[in-house]
Amino acid sequence: MSRASRAFLFLASVSLPVSIAKADEGMWTFDAFPAAKMQADYGWAPDQAWLDKVRTAAVRLTGGCSASFVSDAGLILTNHHCVATCVEQNSTAENNILKTGFTARTREEEKMCAGQQAEVVTSIRDVTPQVKAAIANSTGEAAVKARTAIVAQLEKSGCPDTAKTRCQVVSLYGGGQYKLYSYRKYSDVRLVWAPEAQAAQFGGDPDNFNFPRYSMDASFLRAYEDGRPVATPQHLEWSARAPVDGEATFVVGNPGSTQRMFTSEQLAFQRELVLPITLAAFSELRGRLISAMESSPEKEREAAETLGGVENSLKVYIGRVKALNDPAFTGKLAAAEADLKATSAGNAAIGNPWGDVAKAMSTYRNFYIADRFSLPSGDLFGYAMTLVRAAAEKGKPNADRFPGYSDSALPLVEKRLLDERPIYPWLDQLTMEWSLSKSREYLGADDPQTRILLGKESPEGLAARLVNGTTLADPAVRKALWEGGQAAVDASKDPMILYAKSIDANDRAIQKRFDAEVDAPLTAAQAKLADARFAAYGDTAYPDATFTLRVSYGKVAGWMERGKMVPTTTVLGGTFDRATGAVPFDLPPAFIANRSKIDPKATYDFVTTNDIIGGNSGSPVVDRQGRVIGAAFDGNINSLGGNYGYDGSINRTVVVSTAAVQEALENIYPAPHLVAELKGK
Amino acid sequence: MSRASRAFLFLASVSLPVSIAKADEGMWTFDAFPAAKMQADYGWAPDQAWLDKVRTAAVRLTGGCSASFVSDAGLILTNHHCVATCVEQNSTAENNILKTGFTARTREEEKMCAGQQAEVVTSIRDVTPQVKAAIANSTGEAAVKARTAIVAQLEKSGCPDTAKTRCQVVSLYGGGQYKLYSYRKYSDVRLVWAPEAQAAQFGGDPDNFNFPRYSMDASFLRAYEDGRPVATPQHLEWSARAPVDGEATFVVGNPGSTQRMFTSEQLAFQRELVLPITLAAFSELRGRLISAMESSPEKEREAAETLGGVENSLKVYIGRVKALNDPAFTGKLAAAEADLKATSAGNAAIGNPWGDVAKAMSTYRNFYIADRFSLPSGDLFGYAMTLVRAAAEKGKPNADRFPGYSDSALPLVEKRLLDERPIYPWLDQLTMEWSLSKSREYLGADDPQTRILLGKESPEGLAARLVNGTTLADPAVRKALWEGGQAAVDASKDPMILYAKSIDANDRAIQKRFDAEVDAPLTAAQAKLADARFAAYGDTAYPDATFTLRVSYGKVAGWMERGKMVPTTTVLGGTFDRATGAVPFDLPPAFIANRSKIDPKATYDFVTTNDIIGGNSGSPVVDRQGRVIGAAFDGNINSLGGNYGYDGSINRTVVVSTAAVQEALENIYPAPHLVAELKGK
């Protein structure tokens, strides 16, 4: 379990338990694909060679998305929303490519994406014995320290070539298994093609997570190394054909996080404590952004992707609140828990992990607010905290470092810190002011932590002073502090650096408390829950999502919604029927200009029963022949409870078809050279 | 039960059940004060003469607050936050009296408060037999129509002098009792004195609902009639003494609404459906306001009171979410329900009202979203809807009208419509855009009601077009349409009027459905629940709050918070210790300028165990001798669950003392003529 404010920061500390698959449910690891079950349901299942071939073409994007190689020259298919920040950062008031779309006519025109890295799994090794031996019988803080140390060591020794490889130890099945994932990494990723944002986001927030849908949520990137495109002979074959109702589909990607085996106490913690705060805080941020963006076209452009991200997250959280307040949904989860308890009764090796989880969650209630509101938001503050922490941590042995600063983690930390990208001070100030005001609100004005965060200043005054005073927006300044290490950080008079230093100790103390009182007992209890599940249900189980490569199988299919069948596909011509002329249902200019050329009957988006979640965005949707026929970009509204459970009758993955992407490359945003590359010509 | 979007619109349709008092719990009607219980607990209790005397000095403000006469010339004590809108509407960029405070040196300087009316109860008559006879055995829509008709008739015949009196039938005990309240009304209310807003709001949202507190949340109004101050010989005696720990206190005022006898189904409806939407929607509005106000000092001033109201409501809703997610709190409610069920078992006359409530709430789940999002927000839209509805309703018999348009209700409707006050188009546009976007979000982009509300326009475009195009900000335009009636409304080309007409029918259909499927069965069921309670617990019961006059008894007392005793009082000098110089803990300039004159030991604010809720703001806090020693202005943080239940060990009322107000009048905002008037000299 990761700390409140640190999702995805340190995957090795994420310990999530195991789920039991029904229908097309499941996010399967490549070494445990349920071929027999699929064979029984579909009359066909892939063999290991098929799986291996697909796996080597699958790409993880460190921005938090999935993707795939689709040509032999490093061309990567993903979603527009996965690269929108890159598009926005390469836009200017004069040349707003987020609005106009972008096509690189030559390799030289391809544009750098700051902070983005593409990764391909090269091996997965079981390191459970080493990790369990290191933890041995220790508990509490000692158990976490022992785990941190062995993980840091395994990751470092597993990938000595830090320029081209990356290693991560991932805890599967709630601490029951530890796997060392090795990746070939490409840290130079460039933008090749993006449609108009309005084509990708047609229907905006109202249509997000809904279907029928008319969205060109696709883009192309290219992986580079040493200034040249990477050779990728293992790419997926491009197939611009329409999907067929009922045909089998595979989604190959990196689902970020699920919580499907939470006990009732963990669900109550979410419903009672976490989600109401999230709902209120994110809604307020949404409102702050909307009003600020309406005040000028520059702000509208500069914060568009931030607002999109906030609205997307908010819709997910609203869906989770709805799911956890739906007695039918929670009843199923409670029944599953009761069944496991009954099946495990009398198994002395299992004991009472439910009680242990309850105790840990009860303890966490005492300091969850302090944990959640220990650090403000904001890119500039993030730079400062990274510099302060890295300076201190690099001086320590690899095994003793704060989460996220081990030798294996530092290269990506450095890339994210030093990559040049625009900073919008007004937006950083807004974000920081908002988060500091939420800290004060939830902690209370008189809480000692509020005094640590604010001193005698107001959130408004402090955010303004720090953002206006810092020079960290300049990459050269960051580079000097990074390379200067502890001495440079100690000597810095930058107000953001001074501020990060002033609140560092408090956050470290909370991390320590979290490790000892929450993470350690929870990991131990969840490992036992995983054991109970394996004993009860055998290999029908799959691990919760961990932003590592998984494969989901399913089929092209609509669903029944309030007594009506929702169709499986939309066609490009439908966009013109749905358009109202008013935001966000206004047509993208290129659609208007090229209307006569666009095939109105070409498949646009479609739905499948595949089981996915955030992090799967951009995943290739692959047919039985291993060809890519689309890129997954969304779930339907019923899938918003997917964090806690999957219902194959109504949960759907939403996909933009290769047919639509090729139609766009041929007739909307003409790029014949890309079509040729995709066709391997 | 009132419809989702219509709190307080038509009190006669509010049917709320009966609560059982423990400790100092209870919002008692003046004809059922529990003297024996108080005598037993306190060794003293007021007699009827004492109660009658206090009652005649109590004032209800139609803006949603309580107050009291405190001189023989119509001087009214209430809270600053109850008059802040009036202060803000009388402010300009050049003379911002919200910021500087205001003291009328002469009667001529006293300033009109738009829409505000002061009301004093003159009689309360039991009309239960008439109402029950009219309803007879009818159910569903017929029952609601019969009730509406008899209520309209009773109110009209009870108060023939509509210039000076107002009648309201109020349903107590969930439809078990109907009482006809007659009021002497004063529709000309003027502002006499207000401190700097920063003195009233010191500590802002962070300190709201917290204690220790340093707030001068007091103001004076004056009631006028025929251009002259009203003679009020029945006023309360002013006593600027400090409160004594443990002394008995009475709060006399108009608690707005409580839901203490909700069944488990009604609580689930709140927790699962109503509150998450409220939390998200209000938080977003808060954010939109904050960002918009930061863009200019004018907007900062113009929306300050709107934001204050939103933040106050939001804090209440967050408190309610917390209460309903607290197993200890809800456990007590569940135990009370179980006890009532057990005690009522076998009583055939009671039947199964819990099941009836569950059925009604289950039905309401089907159209709650439609109901809640049937009309947009905004003052200009509100004017338009009132004009459209009033024109149609005035042509119908009094008994057949839409809620809120009976003859007895129309005078206040007219006053609120025609009173001159500033309109800020940007703020109306922001509010309307927000509410329309929430309608689309929760209904869905493809819902038929979304099409009725938006047509093919966006929330942004529609709100801009209507607000920019309407002339309803001009009171003369509103007057012409009001007096011109149906013909004038039919002929109007004002876009806001046309829009109100276009969405009227849909909202009326929802009202009809609500009456038939929710209000009627719920009222019948709640009346039976009230019978069950009376049978089980006798007269230890009090009705839920209905924004009618109540008296609460209690005592001056602190409470234990996380193992520490919170003190009972604060002193004026504490303000200087708490000030940080940063908003909202910056000192009001008059406090700085007059620091040497201010008695640092003078009592500022204090807490009592009285049981109050929103609507009680401004209520006089009265001692055993019937003298006013403060004005209630807030509850403590634990009282935020007070909507559903009261816990005498931790729920507290927060009061600004008369001692502090007099110190302010003598040494901070010198007004010797007011001090003399209060002392009766």
HADDOCK unambig.tbl for C-alpha pairs under 7 A between the chains (distance, minus, plus):
assign (segid A and resid 206 and name CA) (segid B and resid 441 and name CA) 5.96 0.50 0.50
assign (segid A and resid 206 and name CA) (segid B and resid 444 and name CA) 6.75 0.50 0.50
assign (segid A and resid 206 and name CA) (segid B and resid 445 and name CA) 5.91 0.50 0.50
assign (segid A and resid 272 and name CA) (segid B and resid 325 and name CA) 5.23 0.50 0.50
assign (segid A and resid 279 and name CA) (segid B and resid 280 and name CA) 5.65 0.50 0.50
assign (segid A and resid 280 and name CA) (segid B and resid 279 and name CA) 5.66 0.50 0.50
assign (segid A and resid 280 and name CA) (segid B and resid 280 and name CA) 5.24 0.50 0.50
assign (segid A and resid 280 and name CA) (segid B and resid 283 and name CA) 5.40 0.50 0.50
assign (segid A and resid 283 and name CA) (segid B and resid 280 and name CA) 5.41 0.50 0.50
assign (segid A and resid 283 and name CA) (segid B and resid 283 and name CA) 5.38 0.50 0.50
assign (segid A and resid 283 and name CA) (segid B and resid 284 and name CA) 4.58 0.50 0.50
assign (segid A and resid 284 and name CA) (segid B and resid 283 and name CA) 4.58 0.50 0.50
assign (segid A and resid 284 and name CA) (segid B and resid 284 and name CA) 4.28 0.50 0.50
assign (segid A and resid 284 and name CA) (segid B and resid 286 and name CA) 6.16 0.50 0.50
assign (segid A and resid 284 and name CA) (segid B and resid 287 and name CA) 4.37 0.50 0.50
assign (segid A and resid 285 and name CA) (segid B and resid 287 and name CA) 6.05 0.50 0.50
assign (segid A and resid 286 and name CA) (segid B and resid 284 and name CA) 6.16 0.50 0.50
assign (segid A and resid 286 and name CA) (segid B and resid 287 and name CA) 6.94 0.50 0.50
assign (segid A and resid 287 and name CA) (segid B and resid 284 and name CA) 4.36 0.50 0.50
assign (segid A and resid 287 and name CA) (segid B and resid 285 and name CA) 6.05 0.50 0.50
assign (segid A and resid 287 and name CA) (segid B and resid 286 and name CA) 6.94 0.50 0.50
assign (segid A and resid 287 and name CA) (segid B and resid 287 and name CA) 4.15 0.50 0.50
assign (segid A and resid 287 and name CA) (segid B and resid 288 and name CA) 4.15 0.50 0.50
assign (segid A and resid 288 and name CA) (segid B and resid 287 and name CA) 4.16 0.50 0.50
assign (segid A and resid 288 and name CA) (segid B and resid 288 and name CA) 4.80 0.50 0.50
assign (segid A and resid 288 and name CA) (segid B and resid 290 and name CA) 6.53 0.50 0.50
assign (segid A and resid 288 and name CA) (segid B and resid 291 and name CA) 5.03 0.50 0.50
assign (segid A and resid 290 and name CA) (segid B and resid 288 and name CA) 6.52 0.50 0.50
assign (segid A and resid 291 and name CA) (segid B and resid 288 and name CA) 5.03 0.50 0.50
assign (segid A and resid 291 and name CA) (segid B and resid 291 and name CA) 5.63 0.50 0.50
assign (segid A and resid 291 and name CA) (segid B and resid 292 and name CA) 5.57 0.50 0.50
assign (segid A and resid 292 and name CA) (segid B and resid 291 and name CA) 5.57 0.50 0.50
assign (segid A and resid 292 and name CA) (segid B and resid 292 and name CA) 6.54 0.50 0.50
assign (segid A and resid 325 and name CA) (segid B and resid 272 and name CA) 5.24 0.50 0.50
assign (segid A and resid 441 and name CA) (segid B and resid 206 and name CA) 5.96 0.50 0.50
assign (segid A and resid 444 and name CA) (segid B and resid 206 and name CA) 6.70 0.50 0.50
assign (segid A and resid 445 and name CA) (segid B and resid 206 and name CA) 5.90 0.50 0.50
assign (segid A and resid 456 and name CA) (segid B and resid 580 and name CA) 5.39 0.50 0.50
assign (segid A and resid 456 and name CA) (segid B and resid 582 and name CA) 6.82 0.50 0.50
assign (segid A and resid 457 and name CA) (segid B and resid 582 and name CA) 5.48 0.50 0.50
assign (segid A and resid 458 and name CA) (segid B and resid 582 and name CA) 5.38 0.50 0.50
assign (segid A and resid 458 and name CA) (segid B and resid 583 and name CA) 5.91 0.50 0.50
assign (segid A and resid 580 and name CA) (segid B and resid 456 and name CA) 5.43 0.50 0.50
assign (segid A and resid 582 and name CA) (segid B and resid 456 and name CA) 6.84 0.50 0.50
assign (segid A and resid 582 and name CA) (segid B and resid 457 and name CA) 5.50 0.50 0.50
assign (segid A and resid 582 and name CA) (segid B and resid 458 and name CA) 5.37 0.50 0.50
assign (segid A and resid 583 and name CA) (segid B and resid 458 and name CA) 5.93 0.50 0.50
